[in-house]
C-alpha cells in the first residue's frame, strides 16, 4: 500500500496568485506583482476591496481560467505513481463544480477533491503523512503535527520560506516545483 500525500491547488498546481493579481490590475489600473498579494492584503488597496474583487473574480468564473504551473498536472500524475493523492483546496465549497471542471480539464479528475481550510485535520483524519503546500501557516502546522511539509516556493512566499531556511532548524523541505518533490519520494 502506498503512502498518502495531500496536494494543495492554488499556489501549488494552479498559478492563482499571478492570475488574480492580473485581474486586480486590470480592474483597478494598478501594477501589482504576485508577491504583493498576502492573504487579502495587496499594497495600498483596502483588504475589503480586495475581497470584493475576489468575489467578482468568482462570479466571472475566473477560477476556471487559472493556468497551471509549468507541467504541474504531469508532475501530479508522476507523484501518483509513488503516493496515493488527495487534492485539497481552501477554496469555498461553492467552488467545487468549477474546481472539479478545472481539474478535469487538466487531466486530474481521478483524484479525490476536498474543500477545507483545515488541511492538517484532514491529514490526521485520513492518516496522510506528507503535504505539498505554499501557505506558510499550514506548513508550520504540518511541521508541528509531524507531517512532512514540502514547501513550494513561489514569489508570494519566498521571503518567509527563506526565513525558515536560514533558521537553525529549518522546518520544511523546500521545492520550487512539483518535479522536485518527486526526488524526495
N, C-alpha and C positions, 0 to 999 in steps of 0.2 A: 504494500500500500504506500502510495506517495505521500510525502508531507504536504501540508496545506499552506497556501500563501494568499494574502489579501492584497489586491492591487487597487489603488485609488484611480479615479478617472481624470478629473481636472487637475492639470499640473503634472500628470504622470503620462497618461495616454493622450489626453486632449490638451491642446495648447490654448486653454481657456483665457489665461491672463492676457496674452497678446491679442487674442480676438476681441475680448471685452474692452480692453483699453483702446483698440482701434475704433470700436463702436462709440465709446465715450468721446474720443477725439473728434469723430465725425459729427456727433450730436452737439458738442459744445464748442467746436472750433479750436480745440486745445492741441497740445503736442506732448502728452504724457507718454511715458515709456512703461512697459510691463512691470519693471521693478518699482515703479511709483505706486502701484496698487498693493496695499497692505490691508487685508480684510476689506472693510468698506471705507478705508481712508485712501484718498487719491489727491495728493498735493493740497491745494487750497480749496478744493471742492468740498462742500458740506457733506458729511457721510450720509445724511438723509437724501441728498440729491443723487449721490452715487447709488444708493439703494433703489431710488425711484428709477434711475436709468437702467438698473438691473431688471426691474420689473418690466420696463419697456422692452428690454432685450429678450426677456422670456416671452412676452406677448407676441413679439415679432418672429418667434421661432428660431432665434439665433443659436440656441443650443444645438440645433440640427445642422448648423453650418460650421461648427468649430473644426479646424483642421487638426489632424493628429501630429504628434511629434514625429520626426523622421523615422520611418519604419516601425513605429510603436506597435501596430497590430501584429506585424510579423514577429516581433520580439515577444509579445504576449503568447502567441502560439508556440514559440520555441520554449518559453518558460513552462508551458503546459505539458511539454514532454517530460519535465522533471518534477513538477508540482501540480497538485490539484488547486485550481484557481477559483477564488471568489472575487468578483469585482464589486467594489463597494464605493458609493459616492455619497458625499454630504449634500448633494442636490436634494431639494424638497421632493417628497413622494409624488406630488402632482406633475413632476417632470419625468416620471417613469416611462411613459409612452414614447416621448421624444428621445429619451436616453437609450431605450431598447432599440428604437429605429436607427439611432446613430451607431450603436454597437453592431447591429446587423449590417448596416451599410459598410462598415469596416471589417466585416468578417469575424466578429467577436460575439455573436449571439449564442454560441454554445456554452457560454459561462453564465453561472448564476449571477444575478444582479441584485444587490441590496442597496436601499437608500437609508443611510444612517450617519449621523454626525458623531456617533459613539462607536467608533471603529474598534477601539480596544475591547469594549464589552463584546462586540461581535466576535473578535478573535478568541476571547476567553470562552464564550458560549460554544464556539464551534471547534475549539482546540486547534486554532491556527497559530503557528509558531513564527511566522515571518510576515512582514508588511512592507509594501513598497508605497511610499508616501512623499509628498512635498511639504506638507504642513508641519511646521516645527513643533507646535504644541502636541500634535498627535504623535510625532516621532519621540518626543520626550516621554509621553505616557507609555508608548510601546516599550521604550528602554526600561522604564520603571517596572513594567509588568513582565520583564524578561522575554519580550517578543522581539525577535531580531528585526531592527529597523534599517531598511535600505532607504537612505535619504536621497531623493532625486534632486540634484542641484539645478535650479533654474534661476533666471535673472531676478525673480521676485523674492527668493530666499537665500541667495548666495552669501550675503554678508553674515547672516545668522548661522549658516552652516559652517562658514569659515571660523566664526567664534568657537563653535563646538570643536572643530578640528585643531584649533590652537590651544585648547584646554589640556590639562594634564591627563585626563582620561576621556578621550572622545567617546561619545555615546552611539554614533551612527556609523554605518557603512555607507560612505558617500559614493554615489554613482552619478554620471552625467546623462545617462540614458538607460533604457531597459536592457539594451545589449550588454551593458556592463554588469547588470545583476546576474545574467546567465553564468558569468565566470565564477560566481560565488556559490552556485547551486550544485 
